[in-house]
Every structure is written in C-alpha cells, then in structure tokens.
Amino acid sequence: MRTGGILNAKYSKETLLVDDLIEILQISRNSAYSLIKNNPPFRVVNIGRSWRIPCQPFFAWLDGLAD
C-alpha cells in the first residue's frame, strides 16, 4: 500500500518539522528525535536548534516501507 501520495497532499510544504513526523508516524517526540539524529534513513537539515525534513525524500522513504 502506498501512503506517501495521500499524506504528501496534506503536507504541501517543502519541509516537515519534527511535530509533523510525530503526527505522520505516530511516534513519541523522543523517538522522532532519535530517528533524525541517529543516521536517519532520509535527508535531514539542522538549522540552529531547528530540524527540517525535506518532504520528497521522507515520503519516498515512507513509500518504500509500505511496499
């Protein structure tokens, strides 16, 4: 089942925030930060104390999990 297209339509921004990851993956804040800080399977950008996740690589990774 491919989920990225449905979710990607809801998140029309260029990047996601950690709070978006929490909502999409239904994980805790600690799990979300652990995912993005420890060799993330998708591209992550750190700007000061803020983390940004580009949508396209994230949803491509998420679609890969659904296959």
Secondary structure in CASP SS format (residue, H / E / C, confidence):
PFRMAT SS
TARGET T0000
AUTHOR 0000-0000-0000
METHOD secondary structure of the structure
MODEL  1
M C 1.00
R C 1.00
T C 1.00
G H 1.00
G H 1.00
I H 1.00
L H 1.00
N H 1.00
A H 1.00
K H 1.00
Y C 1.00
S C 1.00
K C 1.00
E C 1.00
T E 1.00
L E 1.00
L C 1.00
V H 1.00
D H 1.00
D H 1.00
L H 1.00
I H 1.00
E H 1.00
I H 1.00
L H 1.00
Q C 1.00
I C 1.00
S C 1.00
R H 1.00
N H 1.00
S H 1.00
A H 1.00
Y H 1.00
S H 1.00
L H 1.00
I H 1.00
K H 1.00
N C 1.00
N C 1.00
P C 1.00
P C 1.00
F C 1.00
R C 1.00
V C 1.00
V E 1.00
N E 1.00
I E 1.00
G C 1.00
R C 1.00
S E 1.00
W E 1.00
R E 1.00
I E 1.00
P E 1.00
C H 1.00
Q H 1.00
P H 1.00
F H 1.00
F H 1.00
A H 1.00
W H 1.00
L H 1.00
D H 1.00
G H 1.00
L H 1.00
A H 1.00
D C 1.00
END
